[in-house]
Amino acid sequence: MPGRTDILNVEKLFSGERIAIARAISEVENESPIAEKLLRSIFPRTGNSYRIGITGPPGAGKSTITNRLALHYRKSGLQVGIIAVDPTSPFTGGALLGDRVRMTDVDLDSGVFIRSMASRGSLGGLSRRAVEAADVLDSAGKDVIIMETVGVGQSELDIAGAADTTAVVLVPESGDSIQAMKAGLVEIADLFVLNKADRAGADQAVMSLQMILNFRATEDWQVGVLKAVASEGKGIEEVAGKIAEHRRFMERTGALEVRRRARLERRIRDLVSDRLRVDFWTPEREAMLAGIVGDTMARRMSPYDAAGVLLGQFTPQG
């Protein structure tokens, strides 16, 4: 498809041309026939941007914090990419909320590229396509990429695997539930941001978080709890400073390389799993499965034995 390849001139992408970035992300998001070829060609140009994950429950102000952080980085002359992952519309399959409408301060800034993407049913709130879109932004010369995820609680923990630094955003109203907070959400945070800190109960919520963090396994990195009122820009400098401090720590200790290596290993495993799934489920094996299910329903065969029978018929290609 030479015509499609011409449209996606990677040199224009590498130079940061907005139309080229938008088209490349669309190809990736829609899983077009040339998406994999595109991702292969840009991969050598990735690995230069710093990826920040913003996560937390709905209504915590994640989009406002993302907006203010982007403004902060732009004032420093940095190029910024934003991927806002929204719930998937059950009707169109597209992003439902459209975080872009809540980022008017940076939407018209030529140094900021914003893309709302659908979670596409990803339990982690961060689809694989969003991670690949981050690669597109990386190759286009963005210095910082902020990934804001669907606020769906513990099921969005995969943001920690995609980001170099993860910030968990909470509000004072979270205070009563902080004591019962799922351990996973505590474990993924490199820093906590208590947003809307001008509301009642903010100090108590900070104390509750700090108490929980005292029980966390002792590490060299001390997870901070910062207060912010993002709608007024308060606390954003401190949040950006803590992210920068975490980056220096990761680079100094070698933890950044370890985290990025683990990210690539998971990605390769996921790609292998996807490819095996596609190769395995031929029409013949689908028909075989339909027949075997009857035996498992009658308890003549366990699901494990059934899987063994199916796998016994499988010879991977290549």
N, C-alpha and C positions, 0 to 999 in steps of 0.2 A: 504494500500500500504506500507507494512513494509519495502520493499527494498528502497523506496524513503525516508522513514523516517530515515533509517540507514545512507543514503548518507548525510542527513542534521543533522548530530550529533550536537546538540545544545551546548554540552560541548566544542567541537572544535570551534564553533562560539564564545562562551563566552570567550575562551582563545585567540581570535583574529586571528585564523588561516585564512590566506588569501583565500584559496580555499573554505573553509566553508562560508566565507562572500560572495564571488562571487556567489556561488551556491544559497545561501539564497536569495540574491537580485534578481537573475534570476527567482527564483520561484515566488517571489512577483511581479516582473515586468510583467511576463507572466501570472499572475493570475492562477497559477496551482491549482489543487485540494487540495494540502496540504498547500497552502499559508496562508490561514486563521488560520489553526492549528499552523503553525509556528509562526505567529504574536501573537497569544494568548500565546504561550509558552514563548516568549521572553519579553513580555510586562512588567513583574515584574522587569526585569533587565534594563529597560529604565528610562530616567529622570535624568541621570547623566551628559550627555554631554551638552555643550553650543552650541546653533545653531545660526549661523550667515548667514544672507541673503545678497547676493550681486546682485543688480539689476540695470537696467539702459538701455539706448538705445543701439542699435547695434553699434559696433565699438568704444565703450567707453573704452575698455581695461579691461573688467570685469575678463576675464580669467587670464590676467597677474597679476592683483591685487590679485586674488585668489591664484595663484601660489606663489607670494611673501609673502602673509600672511601665507601660509602653511609653507614656509621656516622659517619664523619668529617663529612660534609656535614650529616647530621641534627643533630649537636652544634652546628653553626653555624646551625641553624634553617631550613635549606633543604629544599624539597620535592624528592624524588628519584624518578625513574623508571628502571627497569632492564629492558632487553630482552636476554634471554639466548637466543641463536640456537643451537640444537642440531642435530645431524644428523637427517635425516628418517627415521622408522621405515619400513622397506620394507613393513610390514604395514598400519599405520594411517595413514601419511602425516603423523603428528604428531611432536612433539619426542621424541627417543629417550632422552636422558640426564636431562633435567629438572633444570637447574641450580638450580631453586628449593630443592631439598632440601639444597643446600650453602650456602644463605644464611639459615640459621635465625636469625641475629642480628638481621636486619632484616625478616624475613618477616611478623612480627606488628605492625610499626610502621605506624601509620596514615598517616605521612608518606612512606612508601615504597610504590611500586607495582611489583611484579615480574611480568613475563610471559615465560614460556619459549615460544619459537616455533620452528617447524621451518624448516630452510634451504630446504626444497622443491626440492632439486636445484640450487640456485644455486651455481655454481662458486666464486663469491666468498665463500661462507659467510654472506652477508648478503642475504636475499631482499628484493625490493622491498616486500613486505608488512611487513617489519620496519621499513623506513624510514617507511612510512606509519603504522605503529603509533607510531613516535616522534612523528609529527605529532599524533596523538591525545593523547599524554602532554603534549606541548608546549601544546596548546590547553587542557589540563586544569590548567595552572598549575605544572607541574613546573619547578623552577629548573635542575636538572641531570638529564640523561638519559645513562645509561651503557649502551652497546651492547657486549655481549660476544659475540664470534663463534666459530664452529666453528674449531678449530685444525687447519687443513689446509694450512698452509704458504703458498706464494706465491699460490695461487689465491684467497686471501681478501683480496686487496689492495683490493677495493672498499670496505672499511671506511674507508679514507682519504678516499674521496669522500663518505662519509656523516657523518663526524665533524668537529668543529672542532679537536679535539686527539686524536691517536692515540698510545696507549702500546703498545709491543710487549713482551710478557712472555717472559722466557727463564729457564732454570735453569742452574746450573753444569755440568750434564752436556751442555749445548749447546755447551760450550767447544770440543770437537774439531771440531765442524761449523761453528762461527762463521766460520772462515777461508773456508769454501766457501759461506757464506750467499748466497742469491740476492740480487742487487742490489736487486730490487724491495722486499723486506722492509725493507732498510736505508733505502731512499728514503722509505718511507711513515711511518717513525717520527718523531714529534716528541719522544719520549723513550723510552728503554729502561729496563725494570725487571728487574733480575736477582733473581728470587725464590728462596727457599730458600737464601739466601746464607750460612747457617750450615753448609752442606755443603762438603766438600773441593773445591778448584778454583775457588772463587768469585772470588778475587782475580785469578786467571789469566784467567778468562772476562771479567771487567770490562776487563782490559788488552787482551785480544784485540778486544773491541768498540770500545774507544777508538781502537785502531790503525786499524781499518776506517773509523771515522768521520773520521779525519784525512785519508783519501783522498776523502771526500765533497766535492762541489763547495762552495766557500766560500760561506757564507750568513751573514746577520746573526744568525739564530737558531742557537745552539749546542745541538745535541742532547745531552742529558745521559744518563749511565748511572748509575742509582741502585740500591743494594742494598736488599733487603727480606726479611723473614721474615714473610710475611703471616699465617701461621697464629698468630703471636704478636703481631701488630699492629705489628711493628717495621718502620720505614721508610715507613709509610703517610703520616705527616705530611709527610715529604720529597717523596713522590710527589705528594700533593695540592698542595704548595707549588710544585712544578715545573709542574704543570698550570696553576695560577693565574698563574705567571710567563709561561707560553706564551700564555695568554689575553690578558694585558696587552700582550705583544709584538704579537700579532695585531691587537688593537684599535688600538694606537698607530700601527702601520705601515699600516693599511688592509688587511692581508692577510686578515683575517677576512671582510670584505665580499667580497673577490675569491674566497675559497674558497666562500662561500655562494652567490655568483652562479654559479660554475662548477657547483655542486651542482644548482641549479635548472635550468641549461641542460641538463645531462646527463639530468635527470629528464624534461624536456619532450621531448628527443630520444627517450628510451626509450618514452614514452607514444605519440609519433607512430609509432614503429616497431611497437609493439604493435597500434595501431589499423590501420595499413596491412596488417599481417600478417593480422588478422582479416578485413578487407574483401577482401583479395586471394584468399585460399584458399577460394573457393567450390567446390561439388561439381563444377562444370563445369571449373574450372582444375585441380582434383585429377585429373580424368579426362584432361585434356590432358597433364598432367605424366606420367601413367602411360604414355601413348602415346609421348611424346618420349623417355622414358628408354631405350626400345628403340633409338632412333637414336643415342643417346649411347653405349650399350653396344656398338653395331656400329661406333662411331667415324665415323659419317656426320655427326655434329653434335657440336660441343664443348659442355660445360656452359654456357659463356658465351653461345653462340648460342642454346641452349635457353632460358636465362633471358631473353634478348632477345625471343624469340618469345612467351613467356608475358607479359612486361611490355608487349609491343605490344598485348595484348588488355585491358590494364588502364586503366580511367579512374577515378581516385579519386573518391569521393563527396564532395559538398558543394562 
